Amino acid sequence: METTNMKRRSIPDNEVKILEPILVTLNRNDSTARDIHIDKPEFKIGRARDNDEIILDLLISRKHCVIRYQGNGEWTIKDLSSSYTFVNDVVLELGSTRKIFVGDIIQFSTNSDYKYIFTLNLTEETNCKRQRIDKQLFYEVFAEQKTSVETQKSQRKELQDKLENKQKEQLELKEELNVLLKQWDMVHNDKEGLKNRIEKLKDKIATGNNQEKHLQSMYSELLKKFKNEKTRFEIRLSEEREKWQEALDLSKQEKKLVEIKMRKQMGKWREEQQAGWKSLMENIVMEEKYIQAQLLTEKIELEEKLKETEKALKDKEIKSESIQSKNAPGSNMLQEDSCIVLEVLDTSNLLL
């Protein structure tokens, strides 16, 4: 991994420049990896010599991307590459532009060696010793976010697998019920075996009820974990904000301006994180309601089928017993012996 810098100009902006954007490297395995200081309003990154940040790697395009200052503290990134640019693990379309915020993860190419976190750091124009943001804090926040996302994906995948397995099992139960109903008229010698199979279906339904309770328990635990993750992340943000404020030794006017900018930026970041959590929780609640509705519907259908099967079984048994009683030995002879034949004669001719 080899990078170099061209001669740069300060951001020619009429605004008081307090915070400087920095791409803090997340590659801790390479001692040559370094941060990228963005000190121009239009900052070019790529492999060619005319870029502001030169990365000599064939995975990096000659003109890979451009980071621009839009004013009012807003920054954007535009992809120009043939080897992808990622923001928060989402690939940018070629030629597309996207706003970037503090905490966003930016990666050049598919090589994770070129993965950075976008930050805003104090500039030299603040009349105090330049204070760099603690990298370790960003590493910890990034690792925590990554762990949280992986946990969420794992938990949601587990719920999805549970639902699919349950649906498959219920389909098999339905098919078995249909087979039993079709085979009933053809079965004469193994009625008891058929009863046993029906009892097994009852046991499977009971097992399904237990699995449904297990899914509900998993959902409660999932909500609890997400709540704890959210609390820990908010504490991290609070600690970072306090650290920034304590590090500032500015004049009254500069300090007020910095605090306004920092609060605004941190407020935007918090709103984005809260919106993401809200959307995630709403999706999870909707998925859980869908799972419960599916399980309830399948359970009701299976119970109805079971009732119909039991009723059909009882009717068949009654009918079978009736036929057997009629066909018992001696029953026909008794009926024939009990018959009386009467012959009616026409007596009208005799009288004449």
Secondary structure, DSSP 4 states (H G I P E B T S, - for coil): --EEE--------SS---EEEEEEE---S-TT---EE--SSEEEEESSTTSSEEE--TTS-SS-EEEEEEETTEEEEEE--SS-EEETTEEPPTT-EEEE-TT-EEEESS-GGGEEEEEEEE-GGGSS---PPPHHHHHHHHHHHHHHHHHHHHHHHHHHHHHHHHHHHHHHHHHHHHHHHHHGGG-SS-HHHHHHHHHHHHHHHHHHHHHHHHHHHHHHHHHHHHHHHHHHHHHHHHHHHHHHHHH----HHHHHHHHHHHHHHHHHHHHHHHHHHHHHHHHHHHHHHHHHHHHHHHHHHHHHHHHHHHHHHHHHHHHHHHHHHHTSTTHHHHHHHT---------HHHH-
